[in-house]
Amino acid sequence: MANRIVIDEQLCKGCGLCVVACPHDLIEMSKKLNKHGFLPAVICADAMLRCTGCTFCAQVCPDVAIEVYREKKS
């Protein structure tokens, strides 16, 4: 399993802190509103391949809407 993040778009309130925190500029804001009327953070599949699993995005998320999964090293 490679490094990846999962953003719960329904929990995200669109503050954008994760966008700023990502050192590789992989996260962006959606152009579609979630069910609460916010533009949530998203990451595309291509960007996910470049994710290092640094956890900066999850650490700054005030809504705890981001989970980080890191590649297991053998």
mmCIF file of the N, C-alpha and C atoms, coordinates in Angstrom:
data_MODEL
# 
_entry.id   MODEL 
# 
loop_
_atom_site.group_PDB 
_atom_site.id 
_atom_site.type_symbol 
_atom_site.label_atom_id 
_atom_site.label_alt_id 
_atom_site.label_comp_id 
_atom_site.label_asym_id 
_atom_site.label_entity_id 
_atom_site.label_seq_id 
_atom_site.pdbx_PDB_ins_code 
_atom_site.Cartn_x 
_atom_site.Cartn_y 
_atom_site.Cartn_z 
_atom_site.occupancy 
_atom_site.B_iso_or_equiv 
_atom_site.pdbx_formal_charge 
_atom_site.auth_seq_id 
_atom_site.auth_comp_id 
_atom_site.auth_asym_id 
_atom_site.auth_atom_id 
_atom_site.pdbx_PDB_model_num 
ATOM 1   N N  . MET A 1 1  ? 0.839   -1.180 0.000  1.00 0.00 ? 1  MET A N  1 
ATOM 2   C CA . MET A 1 1  ? 0.000   0.000  0.000  1.00 0.00 ? 1  MET A CA 1 
ATOM 3   C C  . MET A 1 1  ? 0.882   1.242  0.000  1.00 0.00 ? 1  MET A C  1 
ATOM 4   N N  . ALA A 1 2  ? 0.628   2.141  -0.905 1.00 0.00 ? 2  ALA A N  1 
ATOM 5   C CA . ALA A 1 2  ? 1.400   3.378  -1.000 1.00 0.00 ? 2  ALA A CA 1 
ATOM 6   C C  . ALA A 1 2  ? 0.834   4.427  -0.050 1.00 0.00 ? 2  ALA A C  1 
ATOM 7   N N  . ASN A 1 3  ? 1.582   5.496  0.146  1.00 0.00 ? 3  ASN A N  1 
ATOM 8   C CA . ASN A 1 3  ? 1.097   6.607  0.963  1.00 0.00 ? 3  ASN A CA 1 
ATOM 9   C C  . ASN A 1 3  ? -0.154  7.184  0.313  1.00 0.00 ? 3  ASN A C  1 
ATOM 10  N N  . ARG A 1 4  ? -1.116  7.524  1.152  1.00 0.00 ? 4  ARG A N  1 
ATOM 11  C CA . ARG A 1 4  ? -2.323  8.159  0.627  1.00 0.00 ? 4  ARG A CA 1 
ATOM 12  C C  . ARG A 1 4  ? -3.039  8.897  1.749  1.00 0.00 ? 4  ARG A C  1 
ATOM 13  N N  . ILE A 1 5  ? -3.875  9.832  1.350  1.00 0.00 ? 5  ILE A N  1 
ATOM 14  C CA . ILE A 1 5  ? -4.719  10.530 2.309  1.00 0.00 ? 5  ILE A CA 1 
ATOM 15  C C  . ILE A 1 5  ? -6.173  10.349 1.900  1.00 0.00 ? 5  ILE A C  1 
ATOM 16  N N  . VAL A 1 6  ? -7.033  10.381 2.882  1.00 0.00 ? 6  VAL A N  1 
ATOM 17  C CA . VAL A 1 6  ? -8.467  10.304 2.631  1.00 0.00 ? 6  VAL A CA 1 
ATOM 18  C C  . VAL A 1 6  ? -9.080  11.548 3.266  1.00 0.00 ? 6  VAL A C  1 
ATOM 19  N N  . ILE A 1 7  ? -9.753  12.330 2.451  1.00 0.00 ? 7  ILE A N  1 
ATOM 20  C CA . ILE A 1 7  ? -10.416 13.551 2.929  1.00 0.00 ? 7  ILE A CA 1 
ATOM 21  C C  . ILE A 1 7  ? -11.916 13.290 2.972  1.00 0.00 ? 7  ILE A C  1 
ATOM 22  N N  . ASP A 1 8  ? -12.509 13.428 4.140  1.00 0.00 ? 8  ASP A N  1 
ATOM 23  C CA . ASP A 1 8  ? -13.952 13.281 4.281  1.00 0.00 ? 8  ASP A CA 1 
ATOM 24  C C  . ASP A 1 8  ? -14.571 14.612 3.860  1.00 0.00 ? 8  ASP A C  1 
ATOM 25  N N  . GLU A 1 9  ? -15.053 14.649 2.643  1.00 0.00 ? 9  GLU A N  1 
ATOM 26  C CA . GLU A 1 9  ? -15.562 15.902 2.073  1.00 0.00 ? 9  GLU A CA 1 
ATOM 27  C C  . GLU A 1 9  ? -16.788 16.425 2.810  1.00 0.00 ? 9  GLU A C  1 
ATOM 28  N N  . GLN A 1 10 ? -17.514 15.556 3.510  1.00 0.00 ? 10 GLN A N  1 
ATOM 29  C CA . GLN A 1 10 ? -18.683 16.007 4.256  1.00 0.00 ? 10 GLN A CA 1 
ATOM 30  C C  . GLN A 1 10 ? -18.305 16.637 5.596  1.00 0.00 ? 10 GLN A C  1 
ATOM 31  N N  . LEU A 1 11 ? -17.146 16.273 6.143  1.00 0.00 ? 11 LEU A N  1 
ATOM 32  C CA . LEU A 1 11 ? -16.664 16.896 7.377  1.00 0.00 ? 11 LEU A CA 1 
ATOM 33  C C  . LEU A 1 11 ? -15.913 18.196 7.112  1.00 0.00 ? 11 LEU A C  1 
ATOM 34  N N  . CYS A 1 12 ? -15.327 18.305 5.930  1.00 0.00 ? 12 CYS A N  1 
ATOM 35  C CA . CYS A 1 12 ? -14.490 19.466 5.588  1.00 0.00 ? 12 CYS A CA 1 
ATOM 36  C C  . CYS A 1 12 ? -15.329 20.741 5.469  1.00 0.00 ? 12 CYS A C  1 
ATOM 37  N N  . LYS A 1 13 ? -14.853 21.805 6.116  1.00 0.00 ? 13 LYS A N  1 
ATOM 38  C CA . LYS A 1 13 ? -15.542 23.101 6.038  1.00 0.00 ? 13 LYS A CA 1 
ATOM 39  C C  . LYS A 1 13 ? -14.838 24.069 5.098  1.00 0.00 ? 13 LYS A C  1 
ATOM 40  N N  . GLY A 1 14 ? -13.831 23.583 4.377  1.00 0.00 ? 14 GLY A N  1 
ATOM 41  C CA . GLY A 1 14 ? -13.200 24.393 3.343  1.00 0.00 ? 14 GLY A CA 1 
ATOM 42  C C  . GLY A 1 14 ? -12.309 25.508 3.846  1.00 0.00 ? 14 GLY A C  1 
ATOM 43  N N  . CYS A 1 15 ? -11.656 25.330 4.988  1.00 0.00 ? 15 CYS A N  1 
ATOM 44  C CA . CYS A 1 15 ? -10.797 26.389 5.523  1.00 0.00 ? 15 CYS A CA 1 
ATOM 45  C C  . CYS A 1 15 ? -9.528  26.584 4.690  1.00 0.00 ? 15 CYS A C  1 
ATOM 46  N N  . GLY A 1 16 ? -9.079  25.520 4.011  1.00 0.00 ? 16 GLY A N  1 
ATOM 47  C CA . GLY A 1 16 ? -7.901  25.617 3.148  1.00 0.00 ? 16 GLY A CA 1 
ATOM 48  C C  . GLY A 1 16 ? -6.571  25.478 3.857  1.00 0.00 ? 16 GLY A C  1 
ATOM 49  N N  . LEU A 1 17 ? -6.560  25.202 5.143  1.00 0.00 ? 17 LEU A N  1 
ATOM 50  C CA . LEU A 1 17 ? -5.293  25.062 5.859  1.00 0.00 ? 17 LEU A CA 1 
ATOM 51  C C  . LEU A 1 17 ? -4.454  23.911 5.317  1.00 0.00 ? 17 LEU A C  1 
ATOM 52  N N  . CYS A 1 18 ? -5.115  22.829 4.914  1.00 0.00 ? 18 CYS A N  1 
ATOM 53  C CA . CYS A 1 18 ? -4.381  21.684 4.373  1.00 0.00 ? 18 CYS A CA 1 
ATOM 54  C C  . CYS A 1 18 ? -3.714  22.018 3.040  1.00 0.00 ? 18 CYS A C  1 
ATOM 55  N N  . VAL A 1 19 ? -4.354  22.869 2.266  1.00 0.00 ? 19 VAL A N  1 
ATOM 56  C CA . VAL A 1 19 ? -3.786  23.288 0.982  1.00 0.00 ? 19 VAL A CA 1 
ATOM 57  C C  . VAL A 1 19 ? -2.467  24.019 1.224  1.00 0.00 ? 19 VAL A C  1 
ATOM 58  N N  . VAL A 1 20 ? -2.469  24.894 2.202  1.00 0.00 ? 20 VAL A N  1 
ATOM 59  C CA . VAL A 1 20 ? -1.261  25.657 2.547  1.00 0.00 ? 20 VAL A CA 1 
ATOM 60  C C  . VAL A 1 20 ? -0.209  24.754 3.176  1.00 0.00 ? 20 VAL A C  1 
ATOM 61  N N  . ALA A 1 21 ? -0.638  23.792 3.984  1.00 0.00 ? 21 ALA A N  1 
ATOM 62  C CA . ALA A 1 21 ? 0.299   22.930 4.718  1.00 0.00 ? 21 ALA A CA 1 
ATOM 63  C C  . ALA A 1 21 ? 0.998   21.898 3.844  1.00 0.00 ? 21 ALA A C  1 
ATOM 64  N N  . CYS A 1 22 ? 0.384   21.491 2.748  1.00 0.00 ? 22 CYS A N  1 
ATOM 65  C CA . CYS A 1 22 ? 0.968   20.445 1.901  1.00 0.00 ? 22 CYS A CA 1 
ATOM 66  C C  . CYS A 1 22 ? 2.242   20.957 1.231  1.00 0.00 ? 22 CYS A C  1 
ATOM 67  N N  . PRO A 1 23 ? 3.402   20.355 1.552  1.00 0.00 ? 23 PRO A N  1 
ATOM 68  C CA . PRO A 1 23 ? 4.663   20.845 0.990  1.00 0.00 ? 23 PRO A CA 1 
ATOM 69  C C  . PRO A 1 23 ? 4.815   20.566 -0.509 1.00 0.00 ? 23 PRO A C  1 
ATOM 70  N N  . HIS A 1 24 ? 3.948   19.730 -1.063 1.00 0.00 ? 24 HIS A N  1 
ATOM 71  C CA . HIS A 1 24 ? 4.047   19.377 -2.479 1.00 0.00 ? 24 HIS A CA 1 
ATOM 72  C C  . HIS A 1 24 ? 2.881   19.923 -3.306 1.00 0.00 ? 24 HIS A C  1 
ATOM 73  N N  . ASP A 1 25 ? 2.054   20.770 -2.702 1.00 0.00 ? 25 ASP A N  1 
ATOM 74  C CA . ASP A 1 25 ? 0.902   21.385 -3.389 1.00 0.00 ? 25 ASP A CA 1 
ATOM 75  C C  . ASP A 1 25 ? 0.000   20.345 -4.058 1.00 0.00 ? 25 ASP A C  1 
ATOM 76  N N  . LEU A 1 26 ? -0.346  19.300 -3.322 1.00 0.00 ? 26 LEU A N  1 
ATOM 77  C CA . LEU A 1 26 ? -1.156  18.219 -3.877 1.00 0.00 ? 26 LEU A CA 1 
ATOM 78  C C  . LEU A 1 26 ? -2.643  18.384 -3.617 1.00 0.00 ? 26 LEU A C  1 
ATOM 79  N N  . ILE A 1 27 ? -2.999  19.180 -2.620 1.00 0.00 ? 27 ILE A N  1 
ATOM 80  C CA . ILE A 1 27 ? -4.406  19.333 -2.224 1.00 0.00 ? 27 ILE A CA 1 
ATOM 81  C C  . ILE A 1 27 ? -4.944  20.638 -2.789 1.00 0.00 ? 27 ILE A C  1 
ATOM 82  N N  . GLU A 1 28 ? -6.179  20.592 -3.253 1.00 0.00 ? 28 GLU A N  1 
ATOM 83  C CA . GLU A 1 28 ? -6.830  21.804 -3.771 1.00 0.00 ? 28 GLU A CA 1 
ATOM 84  C C  . GLU A 1 28 ? -8.262  21.852 -3.259 1.00 0.00 ? 28 GLU A C  1 
ATOM 85  N N  . MET A 1 29 ? -8.916  22.940 -3.496 1.00 0.00 ? 29 MET A N  1 
ATOM 86  C CA . MET A 1 29 ? -10.302 23.084 -3.066 1.00 0.00 ? 29 MET A CA 1 
ATOM 87  C C  . MET A 1 29 ? -11.220 22.663 -4.220 1.00 0.00 ? 29 MET A C  1 
ATOM 88  N N  . SER A 1 30 ? -12.257 21.928 -3.872 1.00 0.00 ? 30 SER A N  1 
ATOM 89  C CA . SER A 1 30 ? -13.222 21.448 -4.858 1.00 0.00 ? 30 SER A CA 1 
ATOM 90  C C  . SER A 1 30 ? -13.996 22.625 -5.454 1.00 0.00 ? 30 SER A C  1 
ATOM 91  N N  . LYS A 1 31 ? -14.518 22.405 -6.620 1.00 0.00 ? 31 LYS A N  1 
ATOM 92  C CA . LYS A 1 31 ? -15.377 23.403 -7.249 1.00 0.00 ? 31 LYS A CA 1 
ATOM 93  C C  . LYS A 1 31 ? -16.853 23.076 -7.004 1.00 0.00 ? 31 LYS A C  1 
ATOM 94  N N  . LYS A 1 32 ? -17.101 21.959 -6.285 1.00 0.00 ? 32 LYS A N  1 
ATOM 95  C CA . LYS A 1 32 ? -18.469 21.540 -5.976 1.00 0.00 ? 32 LYS A CA 1 
ATOM 96  C C  . LYS A 1 32 ? -18.709 21.647 -4.471 1.00 0.00 ? 32 LYS A C  1 
ATOM 97  N N  . LEU A 1 33 ? -19.848 22.148 -4.096 1.00 0.00 ? 33 LEU A N  1 
ATOM 98  C CA . LEU A 1 33 ? -20.223 22.271 -2.689 1.00 0.00 ? 33 LEU A CA 1 
ATOM 99  C C  . LEU A 1 33 ? -20.544 20.905 -2.096 1.00 0.00 ? 33 LEU A C  1 
ATOM 100 N N  . ASN A 1 34 ? -20.209 20.731 -0.822 1.00 0.00 ? 34 ASN A N  1 
ATOM 101 C CA . ASN A 1 34 ? -20.645 19.513 -0.126 1.00 0.00 ? 34 ASN A CA 1 
ATOM 102 C C  . ASN A 1 34 ? -22.059 19.742 0.396  1.00 0.00 ? 34 ASN A C  1 
ATOM 103 N N  . LYS A 1 35 ? -22.618 18.775 1.100  1.00 0.00 ? 35 LYS A N  1 
ATOM 104 C CA . LYS A 1 35 ? -24.023 18.898 1.526  1.00 0.00 ? 35 LYS A CA 1 
ATOM 105 C C  . LYS A 1 35 ? -24.243 20.001 2.559  1.00 0.00 ? 35 LYS A C  1 
ATOM 106 N N  . HIS A 1 36 ? -23.153 20.524 3.141  1.00 0.00 ? 36 HIS A N  1 
ATOM 107 C CA . HIS A 1 36 ? -23.267 21.610 4.110  1.00 0.00 ? 36 HIS A CA 1 
ATOM 108 C C  . HIS A 1 36 ? -23.028 22.987 3.481  1.00 0.00 ? 36 HIS A C  1 
ATOM 109 N N  . GLY A 1 37 ? -22.753 23.001 2.174  1.00 0.00 ? 37 GLY A N  1 
ATOM 110 C CA . GLY A 1 37 ? -22.567 24.266 1.468  1.00 0.00 ? 37 GLY A CA 1 
ATOM 111 C C  . GLY A 1 37 ? -21.141 24.779 1.465  1.00 0.00 ? 37 GLY A C  1 
ATOM 112 N N  . PHE A 1 38 ? -20.167 23.923 1.778  1.00 0.00 ? 38 PHE A N  1 
ATOM 113 C CA . PHE A 1 38 ? -18.760 24.315 1.766  1.00 0.00 ? 38 PHE A CA 1 
ATOM 114 C C  . PHE A 1 38 ? -18.053 23.720 0.556  1.00 0.00 ? 38 PHE A C  1 
ATOM 115 N N  . LEU A 1 39 ? -16.981 24.370 0.131  1.00 0.00 ? 39 LEU A N  1 
ATOM 116 C CA . LEU A 1 39 ? -16.125 23.830 -0.917 1.00 0.00 ? 39 LEU A CA 1 
ATOM 117 C C  . LEU A 1 39 ? -15.018 23.042 -0.219 1.00 0.00 ? 39 LEU A C  1 
ATOM 118 N N  . PRO A 1 40 ? -15.116 21.719 -0.213 1.00 0.00 ? 40 PRO A N  1 
ATOM 119 C CA . PRO A 1 40 ? -14.155 20.906 0.542  1.00 0.00 ? 40 PRO A CA 1 
ATOM 120 C C  . PRO A 1 40 ? -12.810 20.758 -0.173 1.00 0.00 ? 40 PRO A C  1 
ATOM 121 N N  . ALA A 1 41 ? -11.833 20.344 0.596  1.00 0.00 ? 41 ALA A N  1 
ATOM 122 C CA . ALA A 1 41 ? -10.512 20.029 0.043  1.00 0.00 ? 41 ALA A CA 1 
ATOM 123 C C  . ALA A 1 41 ? -10.604 18.686 -0.672 1.00 0.00 ? 41 ALA A C  1 
ATOM 124 N N  . VAL A 1 42 ? -9.833  18.545 -1.742 1.00 0.00 ? 42 VAL A N  1 
ATOM 125 C CA . VAL A 1 42 ? -9.792  17.296 -2.502 1.00 0.00 ? 42 VAL A CA 1 
ATOM 126 C C  . VAL A 1 42 ? -8.362  17.038 -2.966 1.00 0.00 ? 42 VAL A C  1 
ATOM 127 N N  . ILE A 1 43 ? -8.090  15.797 -3.311 1.00 0.00 ? 43 ILE A N  1 
ATOM 128 C CA . ILE A 1 43 ? -6.808  15.428 -3.902 1.00 0.00 ? 43 ILE A CA 1 
ATOM 129 C C  . ILE A 1 43 ? -7.119  14.480 -5.052 1.00 0.00 ? 43 ILE A C  1 
ATOM 130 N N  . CYS A 1 44 ? -6.549  14.747 -6.213 1.00 0.00 ? 44 CYS A N  1 
ATOM 131 C CA . CYS A 1 44 ? -6.816  13.896 -7.371 1.00 0.00 ? 44 CYS A CA 1 
ATOM 132 C C  . CYS A 1 44 ? -5.911  12.662 -7.335 1.00 0.00 ? 44 CYS A C  1 
ATOM 133 N N  . ALA A 1 45 ? -6.266  11.665 -8.113 1.00 0.00 ? 45 ALA A N  1 
ATOM 134 C CA . ALA A 1 45 ? -5.526  10.399 -8.129 1.00 0.00 ? 45 ALA A CA 1 
ATOM 135 C C  . ALA A 1 45 ? -4.069  10.596 -8.545 1.00 0.00 ? 45 ALA A C  1 
ATOM 136 N N  . ASP A 1 46 ? -3.829  11.475 -9.513 1.00 0.00 ? 46 ASP A N  1 
ATOM 137 C CA . ASP A 1 46 ? -2.446  11.740 -9.948 1.00 0.00 ? 46 ASP A CA 1 
ATOM 138 C C  . ASP A 1 46 ? -1.620  12.331 -8.818 1.00 0.00 ? 46 ASP A C  1 
ATOM 139 N N  . ALA A 1 47 ? -2.199  13.262 -8.087 1.00 0.00 ? 47 ALA A N  1 
ATOM 140 C CA . ALA A 1 47 ? -1.501  13.893 -6.964 1.00 0.00 ? 47 ALA A CA 1 
ATOM 141 C C  . ALA A 1 47 ? -1.269  12.887 -5.851 1.00 0.00 ? 47 ALA A C  1 
ATOM 142 N N  . MET A 1 48 ? -2.207  11.977 -5.659 1.00 0.00 ? 48 MET A N  1 
ATOM 143 C CA . MET A 1 48 ? -2.082  10.977 -4.603 1.00 0.00 ? 48 MET A CA 1 
ATOM 144 C C  . MET A 1 48 ? -0.825  10.132 -4.789 1.00 0.00 ? 48 MET A C  1 
ATOM 145 N N  . LEU A 1 49 ? -0.450  9.893  -6.020 1.00 0.00 ? 49 LEU A N  1 
ATOM 146 C CA . LEU A 1 49 ? 0.752   9.099  -6.314 1.00 0.00 ? 49 LEU A CA 1 
ATOM 147 C C  . LEU A 1 49 ? 2.022   9.789  -5.825 1.00 0.00 ? 49 LEU A C  1 
ATOM 148 N N  . ARG A 1 50 ? 1.967   11.107 -5.673 1.00 0.00 ? 50 ARG A N  1 
ATOM 149 C CA . ARG A 1 50 ? 3.136   11.873 -5.223 1.00 0.00 ? 50 ARG A CA 1 
ATOM 150 C C  . ARG A 1 50 ? 3.112   12.178 -3.726 1.00 0.00 ? 50 ARG A C  1 
ATOM 151 N N  . CYS A 1 51 ? 2.073   11.729 -3.030 1.00 0.00 ? 51 CYS A N  1 
ATOM 152 C CA . CYS A 1 51 ? 1.943   11.982 -1.592 1.00 0.00 ? 51 CYS A CA 1 
ATOM 153 C C  . CYS A 1 51 ? 3.048   11.250 -0.837 1.00 0.00 ? 51 CYS A C  1 
ATOM 154 N N  . THR A 1 52 ? 3.718   11.968 0.057  1.00 0.00 ? 52 THR A N  1 
ATOM 155 C CA . THR A 1 52 ? 4.801   11.369 0.846  1.00 0.00 ? 52 THR A CA 1 
ATOM 156 C C  . THR A 1 52 ? 4.317   10.859 2.201  1.00 0.00 ? 52 THR A C  1 
ATOM 157 N N  . GLY A 1 53 ? 3.068   11.114 2.542  1.00 0.00 ? 53 GLY A N  1 
ATOM 158 C CA . GLY A 1 53 ? 2.526   10.679 3.830  1.00 0.00 ? 53 GLY A CA 1 
ATOM 159 C C  . GLY A 1 53 ? 3.075   11.470 4.999  1.00 0.00 ? 53 GLY A C  1 
ATOM 160 N N  . CYS A 1 54 ? 3.419   12.730 4.766  1.00 0.00 ? 54 CYS A N  1 
ATOM 161 C CA . CYS A 1 54 ? 4.055   13.559 5.805  1.00 0.00 ? 54 CYS A CA 1 
ATOM 162 C C  . CYS A 1 54 ? 3.124   13.895 6.973  1.00 0.00 ? 54 CYS A C  1 
ATOM 163 N N  . THR A 1 55 ? 1.843   13.829 6.780  1.00 0.00 ? 55 THR A N  1 
ATOM 164 C CA . THR A 1 55 ? 0.779   14.099 7.762  1.00 0.00 ? 55 THR A CA 1 
ATOM 165 C C  . THR A 1 55 ? 0.547   15.576 8.075  1.00 0.00 ? 55 THR A C  1 
ATOM 166 N N  . PHE A 1 56 ? 1.224   16.485 7.407  1.00 0.00 ? 56 PHE A N  1 
ATOM 167 C CA . PHE A 1 56 ? 1.022   17.910 7.688  1.00 0.00 ? 56 PHE A CA 1 
ATOM 168 C C  . PHE A 1 56 ? -0.432  18.315 7.492  1.00 0.00 ? 56 PHE A C  1 
ATOM 169 N N  . CYS A 1 57 ? -1.063  17.803 6.443  1.00 0.00 ? 57 CYS A N  1 
ATOM 170 C CA . CYS A 1 57 ? -2.456  18.166 6.157  1.00 0.00 ? 57 CYS A CA 1 
ATOM 171 C C  . CYS A 1 57 ? -3.379  17.758 7.299  1.00 0.00 ? 57 CYS A C  1 
ATOM 172 N N  . ALA A 1 58 ? -3.209  16.540 7.781  1.00 0.00 ? 58 ALA A N  1 
ATOM 173 C CA . ALA A 1 58 ? -4.053  16.045 8.869  1.00 0.00 ? 58 ALA A CA 1 
ATOM 174 C C  . ALA A 1 58 ? -3.793  16.790 10.175 1.00 0.00 ? 58 ALA A C  1 
ATOM 175 N N  . GLN A 1 59 ? -2.555  17.160 10.399 1.00 0.00 ? 59 GLN A N  1 
ATOM 176 C CA . GLN A 1 59 ? -2.206  17.854 11.639 1.00 0.00 ? 59 GLN A CA 1 
ATOM 177 C C  . GLN A 1 59 ? -2.862  19.229 11.740 1.00 0.00 ? 59 GLN A C  1 
ATOM 178 N N  . VAL A 1 60 ? -3.010  19.923 10.611 1.00 0.00 ? 60 VAL A N  1 
ATOM 179 C CA . VAL A 1 60 ? -3.574  21.277 10.661 1.00 0.00 ? 60 VAL A CA 1 
ATOM 180 C C  . VAL A 1 60 ? -5.091  21.309 10.489 1.00 0.00 ? 60 VAL A C  1 
ATOM 181 N N  . CYS A 1 61 ? -5.699  20.173 10.163 1.00 0.00 ? 61 CYS A N  1 
ATOM 182 C CA . CYS A 1 61 ? -7.139  20.155 9.895  1.00 0.00 ? 61 CYS A CA 1 
ATOM 183 C C  . CYS A 1 61 ? -7.945  20.311 11.190 1.00 0.00 ? 61 CYS A C  1 
ATOM 184 N N  . PRO A 1 62 ? -8.647  21.433 11.357 1.00 0.00 ? 62 PRO A N  1 
ATOM 185 C CA . PRO A 1 62 ? -9.422  21.658 12.584 1.00 0.00 ? 62 PRO A CA 1 
ATOM 186 C C  . PRO A 1 62 ? -10.678 20.786 12.662 1.00 0.00 ? 62 PRO A C  1 
ATOM 187 N N  . ASP A 1 63 ? -11.090 20.213 11.540 1.00 0.00 ? 63 ASP A N  1 
ATOM 188 C CA . ASP A 1 63 ? -12.299 19.398 11.504 1.00 0.00 ? 63 ASP A CA 1 
ATOM 189 C C  . ASP A 1 63 ? -12.003 17.898 11.560 1.00 0.00 ? 63 ASP A C  1 
ATOM 190 N N  . VAL A 1 64 ? -10.740 17.535 11.657 1.00 0.00 ? 64 VAL A N  1 
ATOM 191 C CA . VAL A 1 64 ? -10.294 16.136 11.674 1.00 0.00 ? 64 VAL A CA 1 
ATOM 192 C C  . VAL A 1 64 ? -10.927 15.381 10.498 1.00 0.00 ? 64 VAL A C  1 
ATOM 193 N N  . ALA A 1 65 ? -10.854 15.997 9.337  1.00 0.00 ? 65 ALA A N  1 
ATOM 194 C CA . ALA A 1 65 ? -11.468 15.443 8.135  1.00 0.00 ? 65 ALA A CA 1 
ATOM 195 C C  . ALA A 1 65 ? -10.469 14.689 7.255  1.00 0.00 ? 65 ALA A C  1 
ATOM 196 N N  . ILE A 1 66 ? -9.213  14.599 7.689  1.00 0.00 ? 66 ILE A N  1 
ATOM 197 C CA . ILE A 1 66 ? -8.181  13.965 6.862  1.00 0.00 ? 66 ILE A CA 1 
ATOM 198 C C  . ILE A 1 66 ? -7.527  12.822 7.621  1.00 0.00 ? 66 ILE A C  1 
ATOM 199 N N  . GLU A 1 67 ? -7.463  11.683 6.961  1.00 0.00 ? 67 GLU A N  1 
ATOM 200 C CA . GLU A 1 67 ? -6.743  10.524 7.494  1.00 0.00 ? 67 GLU A CA 1 
ATOM 201 C C  . GLU A 1 67 ? -5.565  10.240 6.575  1.00 0.00 ? 67 GLU A C  1 
ATOM 202 N N  . VAL A 1 68 ? -4.421  9.924  7.158  1.00 0.00 ? 68 VAL A N  1 
ATOM 203 C CA . VAL A 1 68 ? -3.217  9.643  6.386  1.00 0.00 ? 68 VAL A CA 1 
ATOM 204 C C  . VAL A 1 68 ? -2.851  8.178  6.574  1.00 0.00 ? 68 VAL A C  1 
ATOM 205 N N  . TYR A 1 69 ? -2.588  7.520  5.468  1.00 0.00 ? 69 TYR A N  1 
ATOM 206 C CA . TYR A 1 69 ? -2.143  6.131  5.482  1.00 0.00 ? 69 TYR A CA 1 
ATOM 207 C C  . TYR A 1 69 ? -0.747  6.104  4.868  1.00 0.00 ? 69 TYR A C  1 
ATOM 208 N N  . ARG A 1 70 ? 0.193   5.558  5.619  1.00 0.00 ? 70 ARG A N  1 
ATOM 209 C CA . ARG A 1 70 ? 1.574   5.534  5.171  1.00 0.00 ? 70 ARG A CA 1 
ATOM 210 C C  . ARG A 1 70 ? 1.991   4.126  4.750  1.00 0.00 ? 70 ARG A C  1 
ATOM 211 N N  . GLU A 1 71 ? 2.860   4.092  3.765  1.00 0.00 ? 71 GLU A N  1 
ATOM 212 C CA . GLU A 1 71 ? 3.379   2.822  3.275  1.00 0.00 ? 71 GLU A CA 1 
ATOM 213 C C  . GLU A 1 71 ? 4.166   2.128  4.372  1.00 0.00 ? 71 GLU A C  1 
ATOM 214 N N  . LYS A 1 72 ? 3.895   0.859  4.528  1.00 0.00 ? 72 LYS A N  1 
ATOM 215 C CA . LYS A 1 72 ? 4.593   0.082  5.552  1.00 0.00 ? 72 LYS A CA 1 
ATOM 216 C C  . LYS A 1 72 ? 5.979   -0.285 5.016  1.00 0.00 ? 72 LYS A C  1 
ATOM 217 N N  . LYS A 1 73 ? 6.999   0.057  5.781  1.00 0.00 ? 73 LYS A N  1 
ATOM 218 C CA . LYS A 1 73 ? 8.367   -0.258 5.374  1.00 0.00 ? 73 LYS A CA 1 
ATOM 219 C C  . LYS A 1 73 ? 8.744   -1.613 5.948  1.00 0.00 ? 73 LYS A C  1 
ATOM 220 N N  . SER A 1 74 ? 9.337   -2.451 5.108  1.00 0.00 ? 74 SER A N  1 
ATOM 221 C CA . SER A 1 74 ? 9.712   -3.790 5.571  1.00 0.00 ? 74 SER A CA 1 
ATOM 222 C C  . SER A 1 74 ? 11.091  -3.798 6.171  1.00 0.00 ? 74 SER A C  1 
# 
